């Protein structure tokens, strides 16, 4: 059984989003070292420069940066909202019917088992993990 690496999955997702998945896959299959090195160097430079930018933003504009990042997270909640109804469908490459347009609905209006207790439980676990990590971070700042 092949183990799935979340880092690779995230990288492939980003490549698909920016439209570079095909060229990168082609470069890998053709063993085009030049393209692979350029993509790898760009990835490393991008990650390092973005982390430096974030560090600078937190140093000089902490509240504004937190507000913007919080806005991004709140704005993305609709994408990960589990209770949806499909408005339209499309056929994928394997000739399967998959949702194209979806509408988020209340878990109380969801047809089927909304698994609300599990969702609330996982939300609480996530909340307590954040509190725990914040507590550890504050202890390290004090020492």
C-alpha positions as CSV (number, residue, x, y, z in Angstrom):
1,X,0.0,0.0,0.0
2,X,1.3,3.4,-1.0
3,X,1.4,6.0,1.9
4,X,-0.1,9.4,1.0
5,X,2.2,12.3,1.8
6,X,0.2,15.5,2.7
7,X,3.0,17.7,1.6
8,X,3.1,16.2,-1.8
9,X,-0.7,16.4,-2.0
10,X,-0.6,20.1,-1.1
11,X,2.2,20.8,-3.7
12,X,0.2,19.0,-6.4
13,X,-2.9,20.9,-5.5
14,X,-1.0,24.2,-5.8
15,X,0.4,23.2,-9.1
16,X,-3.1,22.4,-10.4
17,X,-4.4,25.7,-9.2
18,X,-1.7,27.7,-10.9
19,X,-1.9,25.6,-14.0
20,X,1.6,24.2,-13.8
21,X,0.8,20.6,-13.0
22,X,1.0,19.4,-16.6
23,X,4.3,21.0,-17.4
24,X,5.9,19.8,-14.2
25,X,4.6,16.3,-14.7
26,X,6.0,16.4,-18.2
27,X,9.3,17.6,-17.0
28,X,9.5,14.8,-14.4
29,X,8.5,12.1,-16.9
30,X,11.1,13.5,-19.5
31,X,13.7,13.9,-16.8
32,X,14.1,17.6,-17.8
33,X,16.6,18.5,-15.0
34,X,16.7,22.2,-15.9
35,X,12.9,22.6,-15.5
36,X,12.8,20.5,-12.3
37,X,15.6,22.6,-10.8
38,X,13.9,25.9,-11.8
39,X,10.6,24.8,-10.3
40,X,12.4,23.5,-7.1
41,X,14.4,26.7,-6.7
42,X,11.3,28.8,-7.2
43,X,9.4,26.8,-4.6
44,X,12.2,27.2,-2.1
45,X,12.7,30.9,-2.8
46,X,8.9,31.4,-2.7
47,X,8.5,29.7,0.7
48,X,11.4,31.4,2.2
49,X,10.5,34.9,1.0
50,X,6.8,34.4,2.0
51,X,7.9,33.4,5.5
52,X,10.1,36.4,5.8
53,X,7.3,38.7,4.5
54,X,4.9,37.2,7.1
55,X,7.5,37.6,9.9
56,X,7.9,41.3,8.8
57,X,4.2,41.8,8.7
58,X,3.7,40.3,12.1
59,X,6.5,42.5,13.5
60,X,5.2,45.8,12.2
61,X,1.5,45.3,11.4
62,X,0.5,42.5,13.8
63,X,-3.2,43.4,14.3
64,X,-3.8,44.1,10.6
65,X,-2.1,40.9,9.6
66,X,-4.1,38.9,12.0
67,X,-7.3,40.6,10.8
68,X,-6.5,39.8,7.2
69,X,-5.5,36.2,7.9
70,X,-8.7,35.8,10.0
71,X,-10.7,37.2,7.1
72,X,-9.1,34.7,4.7
73,X,-10.0,31.8,7.1
74,X,-13.6,33.0,7.6
75,X,-14.0,33.5,3.9
76,X,-12.8,30.0,3.2
77,X,-15.3,28.4,5.6
78,X,-17.9,28.2,2.8
79,X,-15.6,26.0,0.8
80,X,-15.1,23.5,3.6
81,X,-18.7,23.6,5.0
82,X,-19.8,20.0,5.0
83,X,-23.6,20.5,4.6
84,X,-24.3,21.3,1.0
85,X,-26.8,20.5,-1.7
86,X,-25.8,20.1,-5.3
87,X,-27.5,22.6,-7.7
88,X,-25.9,21.4,-10.9
89,X,-23.7,18.4,-11.9
90,X,-21.0,17.7,-14.5
91,X,-19.4,14.5,-15.8
92,X,-15.7,14.0,-14.7
93,X,-12.9,12.3,-16.7
94,X,-14.1,8.9,-15.4
95,X,-17.6,9.6,-16.6
96,X,-19.0,10.0,-13.1
97,X,-21.6,12.6,-12.2
98,X,-20.0,15.1,-9.7
99,X,-21.4,18.3,-8.2
100,X,-20.5,21.5,-10.1
101,X,-22.4,24.2,-8.2
102,X,-23.3,23.6,-4.6
103,X,-25.2,25.6,-2.0
104,X,-24.3,25.6,1.7
105,X,-27.3,24.8,3.9
106,X,-28.0,24.4,7.7
107,X,-27.2,21.0,9.2
108,X,-30.8,21.0,10.3
109,X,-32.1,21.1,6.7
110,X,-29.6,18.4,5.5
111,X,-31.2,15.3,4.0
112,X,-29.6,12.3,5.7
113,X,-27.5,12.1,8.8
114,X,-25.8,15.5,9.4
115,X,-23.4,14.0,12.0
116,X,-23.8,17.2,14.0
117,X,-22.5,15.7,17.3
118,X,-19.3,14.5,15.6
119,X,-18.8,17.9,13.9
120,X,-19.2,19.8,17.2
121,X,-16.9,17.3,18.9
122,X,-14.2,17.8,16.3
123,X,-14.7,21.6,16.5
124,X,-14.1,21.5,20.3
125,X,-11.0,19.3,19.9
126,X,-9.6,21.8,17.4
127,X,-10.4,24.7,19.8
128,X,-8.7,23.0,22.7
129,X,-5.6,22.1,20.6
130,X,-5.3,25.8,19.7
131,X,-5.6,26.8,23.4
132,X,-3.0,24.2,24.4
133,X,-0.6,25.4,21.7
134,X,-1.1,29.0,22.7
135,X,-0.4,28.1,26.3
136,X,2.8,26.3,25.3
137,X,3.8,29.3,23.2
138,X,3.2,31.8,26.0
139,X,5.4,29.6,28.4
140,X,8.3,29.7,25.9
141,X,8.0,33.5,25.6
142,X,8.2,33.9,29.4
143,X,11.3,31.8,29.8
